[in-house]
Structures are given as C-alpha cells and as structure tokens.
C-alpha cells in the first residue's frame, strides 16, 4: 500500500468549530423538526431517570438448582415473589443475627407458577431487509431469575462474598451464581479463507497514540490496507510504531496540513473525506483510533471477526438504499448477549466507526460531538442512518486512552488549579462543554443531564423513526443467507 501514489489533497472548506454560541443557536438545523412531530412532552418523559441505587448487587441464576444452592448458602428461602433481599437479613448494629445454611429446600417455592409471557417481536420489520446477509439469530435468553441483594456495609460485602464463594466489593454491580467462568469464546473467531477486503477506503484519525494504535493493529490482523491521518509533529513516532507493531505492510500515513488546532477530530475527518474523493471513492470508512476489536453477534454470542468480510457485508447492505448516508457498527458493551436484538437499527447515531457516502450533503463540524451532529443533520433532512447490531466494535471509553483529545480539551478547559487528572477517570466537569454544544446546536431533540458523576447529552431519536429505507430502483435482493465465506474456528492463536 505504501507504493500507492499519494494525490495532492487540499481541505475543501475552512473548518467551523462552532465555539460561537450565538452561531450555534442560530444554525438552520438547531430547531428543524416542524416537519416531523411535536416532541416536547416526549422529551420531558424520556429524560426522567431512575435514581441510582447504591449498595445493590444483582445476582443472576441460570436455573432453579443454582437458586436453591444460593438459598442454602445465605440461609433463607427466596420466594418466587421476592425481588430483593437484604444481606445480612438485619443490621448487626441492631440485632445480633447470624446467618445459617438451609437444607431440603422446596424448589416449588422458588418458581413462579405463572407461565412466562411470550412477547411479539417489535423489530419484525428487519426481516424484510436482512436478506442475502450473514445468518442472524439472536433470541432472548434471560437468566432464570435475578435477585437484588442489598448490602449495608463494606464488612457485609466481605461476609457475603465468603458466604457464596465469590470475590465481591462495593464496586460489584452484578454477578452470576455460581460464578460465571470465562468461556472458550476468547479463542473463537469468524474467519474467511479468501481474506475478503472492504470495497471502500479506510481512514483512522489519530493523534498522539503511536504507543497504542489499537484500531490500526486490528485492521492489520485482518490484512486490510488502510490510511492513518496524523499531524506533522507525530510523524516520526508513528513511523517507528509501524515497525514496532509490524503493521507497515498495511498502513499508509497521511500527514495532515494542520496541527494542534484544538478543534477536535472533525477537521481531520473532513480531510480523510477529501482524500477519498481525490482517489475516486464513492464512500469511505473513518475510525477512531482506540478500537481494539470487531465482533459479530449471532446465536447469543459476541465473537470477534478477523476478516474484512464483516465490513464488506455492511457495505453491501447499505449500498441497497438510496437514502442511507451514514452507517456503522454498534458498541460491543451496549449489546448484552442474552437479550434479543434485530441485526440493525435505523435512524440513530453512529459513533467511532462510520461508513459515509461521499455525496452526503453535510460535512463534519464542531469541536465536540461532531458524530452526533452530522447524524442529526442527515436525519433532519429525512434521510437514514443504519447502526448494525450484527457487527460491533470493541471501543475504549472516552478519556481512558492516553492521547487523542483527552488532555487537549476534555480536561484542560474545565480543570481548575490543583485538580488531579488520572487516566481512566473522568473529571466531573470535563464533558460539560462537550454536551452543552450539542444541546445548543439541536435543542429540539437534546437535553443536558448529569449521570454517573459527569455531564452527558441525551438525544431523542424517536421523531426520525418515520424516515423509511428506500431501495434503489435496480436492487433485487436474493433470498437466503450469505455468510461471505465466514466460518467459525475454535482455536484462534494456537
């Protein structure tokens, strides 16, 4: 790939960071939902959040035998109507209570006599579209039961852990009983012998992350050639990293004509867009630089794919439609393997890994949340986005990987003298500007909320569910499955 002639690429427009609040509030897309519905009441309802409950551990059980064993260990019957229990049953500061074990438990007391309600599939529409695509089976497979265990003190956590033979502490939110052992999934991989390549060029926007290069290393394992957009001051470090990680064969570095501008990654993403047009591409992929792996969801398993076939399948699906301008995979941590999902969701935000049509009427803008903003503008035009659940990305959380925008503006703008910044931890105010900018740009569908110790934006995508996918006139989709040559191996790395 390094021998490919490098075209001369110029930025197509001056980048607008939208730091001017007046400009944000006067933007033509800041309140443009009149052609959809009035959603003020829906916004008020959906922004209400449940109060977070501390000192609570969710204990999941696979079957009645596991629950009966747990009851024996904690010394009480957990009737099928009981949703929660205290451990210990009473505070030792009030009562001198000792836990004891039980034997000969009547399992009928643990199981509800009422049959489970089988609900209809609210996403049945997907079956009309998911044809000639990789096989997708993802049915609900919930725990037999979940019991909420309330624990009062640190000492009670330790006592509870010893009682059930598990290591837990005040940070533990959920466990399985018996303990959920690591499965062989870590050695499972979806592969294809032909090493299928995506059709469209791939770009990673990276800054100061030559020591990790997670996304590039993942693509290189799949033997996928790709570009990395870097700034001039980072060139020497990235050149060395290509050899250190042995990925030079698959990487072409592109030096951006700017550096340390402080406007976020959107400007470099626009530059990647311009580059893809200059080489004749009709669409392009653009990635964050902190994605370690990519996954396929099927039969209640999230298994990595080490093949470009996953990207090719997403490209082919999107290419069927006239009005899909942005698509990409869901985050792995948002998909619970035991829950039911459709293979894709239309008309929502696409983050971190984006497949973008080059004739999209909008470009990147704004210092923060530029991915949500560009998706909202596409949706407000009446077009569509597609977020794939059948394919997922293993994305690191924002501000948890050294480099990128973490130090440049997530922290520096809001951190006061004497505040300590630790990698992997959010500063309480470090995302307030990030969230407020989006609220200013799209006040009709966004709200500023404080959750989990930091500021977030909340977006209501329900008005855009009316945007319908439109097949191209010449598309004739074959029936049946198309697994793109992917097959499952059980001993990856051996």
C-alpha positions, 0 to 999 in steps of 0.5 A: 500500500505504501507504493500507492501514489499519494494525490495532492489533497487540499481541505475543501472548506475552512473548518467551523468549530462552532465555539460561537454560541450565538452561531450555534443557536442560530444554525438552520438545523438547531430547531428543524423538526416542524416537519416531523412531530411535536416532541416536547412532552416526549422529551420531558418523559424520556429524560426522567431517570431512575435514581441510582441505587447504591449498595445493590448487587444483582445476582443472576441464576441460570436455573432453579438448582443454582437458586436453591444452592444460593438459598442454602448458602445465605440461609433463607428461602427466596420466594418466587415473589421476592425481588430483593433481599437484604444481606445480612437479613438485619443490621448487626448494629441492631440485632445480633443475627447470624446467618445459617445454611438451609437444607431440603429446600422446596424448589416449588417455592422458588418458581413462579407458577405463572407461565412466562409471557411470550412477547411479539417481536417489535423489530419484525420489520428487519426481516424484510431487509436482512436478506442475502446477509450473514445468518442472524439469530439472536433470541432472548435468553434471560437468566432464570431469575435475578435477585437484588441483594442489598448490602449495608456495609463494606464488612457485609460485602466481605461476609457475603462474598465468603458466604457464596464463594465469590470475590465481591466489593462495593464496586460489584454491580452484578454477578452470576451464581455460581460464578460465571467462568470465562468461556472458550469464546476468547479463542473463537473467531469468524474467519474467511479463507479468501481474506475478503477486503472492504470495497471502500477506503479506510481512514483512522484519525489519530493523534498522539497514540503511536504507543497504542494504535489499537484500531490500526493493529486490528485492521492489520490482523485482518490484512486490510490496507488502510490510511492513518491521518496524523499531524506533522509533529507525530510523524516520526513516532508513528513511523517507528510504531509501524515497525514496532507493531509490524503493521507497515505492510498495511498502513499508509500515513497521511500527514495532515496540513494542520496541527494542534488546532484544538478543534477536535477530530472533525477537521481531520475527518473532513480531510480523510473525506477529501482524500477519498474523493481525490482517489475516486471513492464513492464512500469511505470508512473513518475510525477512531483510533482506540478500537481494539476489536470487531465482533459479530453477534449471532446465536447469543454470542459476541465473537470477534471477526478477523476478516474484512468480510464483516465490513464488506457485508455492511457495505453491501447492505447499505449500498441497497438504499438510496437514502442511507448516508451514514452507517456503522457498527454498534458498541460491543458493551451496549449489546448484552448477549442474552437479550434479543436484538434485530441485526440493525437499527435505523435512524440513530447515531453512529459513533467511532466507526462510520461508513459515509457516502461521499455525496452526503450533503453535510460535512463534519463540524464542531469541536465536540460531538461532531458524530452526533451532529452530522447524524442529526443533520442527515436525519433532519433532512429525512434521510437514514442512518443504519447502526448494525447490531450484527457487527460491533466494535470493541471501543475504549471509553472516552478519556481512558486512552492516553492521547487523542483529545483527552488532555487537549480539551476534555480536561484542560478547559474545565480543570481548575488549579490543583485538580488531579487528572488520572487516566481512566477517570473522568473529571466531573466537569470535563464533558460539560462543554462537550454536551452543552454544544450539542444541546445548543446546536439541536435543542429540539431533540437534546437535553443536558443531564448529569449521570454517573458523576459527569455531564452527558447529552441525551438525544431523542431519536424517536421523531426520525423513526418515520424516515423509511429505507428506500431501495434503489430502483435496480436492487433485487435482493436474493433470498437466503443467507450469505455468510461471505465465506465466514466460518467459525474456528475454535482455536484462534492463536494456537 
